[in-house]
Amino acid sequence: MSGFDLSSEQRALQERARALAAGPIARRAAEVDRTEEYPWDNVELLKDAKLLGMTIPPRYGGQGRSWLDAVLAIEALSGACAVTGRIAVETNMGAISAVMAYGSEDQKKMAADMVLSGDKPAICITEPDAGSDAGSMTTRADRKGNRYVINGRKHWITGGGVSRLHLIFAKVYDDKGDFEGIGGFLVVRDETRGLRITRREPTMGLRGIPEAVIDCEDIDVPPSALVVPPRGLKKGFADLMTAYNSQRVGAATVALGIAEGAYRLALDWSEERLQFGRPINEFQGLQWKLADMSIKLSAARALVYNAARSGEAGFPDMLMAAQAKIFTSESAIQVVNDALQFFGARGYSRELPLERMARDVRMFTIGGGTAEVLRNVVAGAILKKKLPQTRDGWKP
Ligand SMILES: Cc1cc2nc3c(=O)[nH]c(=O)nc-3n(C[C@H](O)[C@H](O)[C@H](O)COP(=O)(O)OP(=O)(O)OC[C@H]3O[C@@H](n4cnc5c(N)ncnc54)[C@H](O)[C@@H]3O)c2cc1C
């Protein structure tokens, strides 16, 4: 599916991931959706295939693979099962990559060990009253002598209840009560009192991964739990969010993979299904639809791969990651919707994967920065302005 300049090693990786996706992962996808249970068996398959934690540097037990390598694997997996694709995102990008870039030696070792043994870290930023405007979060970490005490509520936290490692963002106050900046704390569920999973959201799609409310009730941690990027606490939130650009590329990749999976199904069916005495792909209305779908997928793939490549020396470029996520998430919804239409009534049945794909793909214009907010990111970058409605912009 690509005319991209991939190395032979990358093609081999892609083939490996595709074979896994077409076999056991595809067979389980409908059941994962129906039972809403986290697919621990797929986690084991990813672990055995060395697709978990592949971006972690070798000195911490990983393979030091590139973002594009991870993208190739995630794309292949997501065509069969978006939940498994997301697990591959969150064990290679996002919280784990923030820790690997900015954490202390001990934090890196702990996070790498946990991910390589199958834990999908949770990143806890969003709150009931602080969504797009994440900087207005009210969860706070107060310095009390030799400890920090964290209180607040996070919601829509992916993996809440299955993840052990949590990167919890909070406003940090020193022992005089002065604000120091927003920091990320590494907290391990079951080893830390006060981290409570209090609700699971009834989601439209991606049902095999829980989205949860997490209450922080006097979580008591040592200062060594704080991930402090090189620019310190005042500007550290921006650094940690730079790491999040990798997750945005990952999210775009899952949307791309779902849309490619749906497109392939529609293409095959368009040859198989006969109406008016001929395959339905002999009708020009459907031919043009297939043409438009293929154009959207090619453009999306180019944006995603280029955004991944932009991060070779660090993290993917903010502008390219935002452009890739906006275009891919919106195009993928259209492609999946068009693919479903090819199947007529069958597309609307739960016996085919199209309706699941339509529910799953709908998420990607929302989670990890909405398409609207990412347009602010793009506008700010091309205008070279700090826009008032962005995280670093002006506030009344
Ligand atoms: C499946 C899923 C998984 C998620 N996983 C996580 C997770 O693991 N960790 C985590 O911390 N969060 C997670 N989130 C939360 C997600 O990041 C937020 O939903 C997202 O940032 C938007 O916040 P909100 O839902 O509060 O919407 P709001 O911020 O309330 O936005 C409502 C609407 O207003 C628009 N809007 C807001 N501000 C602007 C503006 N300045 N300009 C134009 N339009 C604007 C938005 O685009 C949106 O359409 C997840 C969400 C979903 C759906």
The ligand as a Tripos MOL2 file, in Angstrom:
@<TRIPOS>MOLECULE
LIG
   53    58     1     0     0
SMALL
NO_CHARGES

@<TRIPOS>ATOM
      1 C1        -11.6180    8.0710   23.5030 C.3       1 LIG1
      2 C2        -10.9270    9.2210   24.1810 C.ar      1 LIG1
      3 C3         -9.7420    8.9890   24.8380 C.ar      1 LIG1
      4 C4         -9.1070   10.0210   25.5500 C.ar      1 LIG1
      5 N1         -7.9560    9.7280   26.2500 N.ar      1 LIG1
      6 C5         -7.4130   10.6810   27.0350 C.ar      1 LIG1
      7 C6         -6.2860   10.3520   27.8680 C.ar      1 LIG1
      8 O1         -5.7800    9.2200   27.8670 O.2       1 LIG1
      9 N2         -5.7840   11.3140   28.6780 N.ar      1 LIG1
     10 C7         -6.3000   12.5670   28.7120 C.ar      1 LIG1
     11 O2         -5.7820   13.3870   29.4690 O.2       1 LIG1
     12 N3         -7.3810   12.9190   27.9440 N.ar      1 LIG1
     13 C8         -7.9390   11.9990   27.1060 C.ar      1 LIG1
     14 N4         -9.0430   12.3010   26.3310 N.ar      1 LIG1
     15 C9         -9.6350   13.6240   26.4410 C.3       1 LIG1
     16 C10        -9.3940   14.4930   25.2270 C.3       1 LIG1
     17 O3         -8.0410   14.8860   25.1460 O.3       1 LIG1
     18 C11       -10.3530   15.6930   25.3160 C.3       1 LIG1
     19 O4        -11.6400   15.1610   25.0920 O.3       1 LIG1
     20 C12       -10.0600   16.7790   24.3210 C.3       1 LIG1
     21 O5         -8.8490   17.4430   24.6340 O.3       1 LIG1
     22 C13       -11.2020   17.8230   24.2660 C.3       1 LIG1
     23 O6        -11.5900   18.2300   25.5200 O.3       1 LIG1
     24 P1        -13.1440   18.1960   25.9030 P.3       1 LIG1
     25 O7        -13.6750   16.8410   25.6230 O.co2     1 LIG1
     26 O8        -13.2790   18.6970   27.3040 O.co2     1 LIG1
     27 O9        -13.8450   19.2040   24.9040 O.3       1 LIG1
     28 P2        -13.9270   20.7890   25.0660 P.3       1 LIG1
     29 O10       -12.5820   21.3600   25.2910 O.co2     1 LIG1
     30 O11       -15.0030   21.1190   26.0370 O.co2     1 LIG1
     31 O12       -14.4090   21.2250   23.6040 O.3       1 LIG1
     32 C14       -15.7740   21.2090   23.1900 C.3       1 LIG1
     33 C15       -15.8170   21.6790   21.7410 C.3       1 LIG1
     34 O13       -15.3230   23.0360   21.6560 O.3       1 LIG1
     35 C16       -14.2500   23.0970   20.7260 C.3       1 LIG1
     36 N5        -13.2560   24.0870   21.1680 N.ar      1 LIG1
     37 C17       -12.6990   24.2130   22.4060 C.ar      1 LIG1
     38 N6        -11.8160   25.2120   22.4180 N.ar      1 LIG1
     39 C18       -11.7890   25.7270   21.1760 C.ar      1 LIG1
     40 C19       -11.0680   26.7950   20.5540 C.ar      1 LIG1
     41 N7        -10.1550   27.4980   21.2250 N.pl3     1 LIG1
     42 N8        -11.3010   27.0460   19.2370 N.ar      1 LIG1
     43 C20       -12.2310   26.3180   18.5410 C.ar      1 LIG1
     44 N9        -12.9350   25.3060   19.0720 N.ar      1 LIG1
     45 C21       -12.7190   25.0180   20.3860 C.ar      1 LIG1
     46 C22       -13.6690   21.6890   20.6940 C.3       1 LIG1
     47 O14       -12.9480   21.4510   19.5070 O.3       1 LIG1
     48 C23       -14.9200   20.8420   20.8170 C.3       1 LIG1
     49 O15       -15.5250   20.6910   19.5680 O.3       1 LIG1
     50 C24        -9.6720   11.3180   25.5650 C.ar      1 LIG1
     51 C25       -10.8580   11.5610   24.8560 C.ar      1 LIG1
     52 C26       -11.4860   10.5390   24.1570 C.ar      1 LIG1
     53 C27       -12.7540   10.8120   23.4410 C.3       1 LIG1
@<TRIPOS>BOND
     1     1     2 1
     2     2     3 ar
     3     2    52 ar
     4     3     4 ar
     5     4     5 ar
     6     4    50 ar
     7     5     6 ar
     8     6     7 ar
     9     6    13 1
    10     7     8 2
    11     7     9 ar
    12     9    10 ar
    13    10    11 2
    14    10    12 ar
    15    12    13 ar
    16    13    14 ar
    17    14    15 1
    18    14    50 ar
    19    15    16 1
    20    16    17 1
    21    16    18 1
    22    18    19 1
    23    18    20 1
    24    20    21 1
    25    20    22 1
    26    22    23 1
    27    23    24 1
    28    24    25 2
    29    24    26 1
    30    24    27 1
    31    27    28 1
    32    28    29 2
    33    28    30 1
    34    28    31 1
    35    31    32 1
    36    32    33 1
    37    33    34 1
    38    33    48 1
    39    34    35 1
    40    35    36 1
    41    35    46 1
    42    36    37 ar
    43    36    45 ar
    44    37    38 ar
    45    38    39 ar
    46    39    40 ar
    47    39    45 ar
    48    40    41 1
    49    40    42 ar
    50    42    43 ar
    51    43    44 ar
    52    44    45 ar
    53    46    47 1
    54    46    48 1
    55    48    49 1
    56    50    51 ar
    57    51    52 ar
    58    52    53 1
@<TRIPOS>SUBSTRUCTURE
     1 LIG1         1 GROUP 0 **** ****
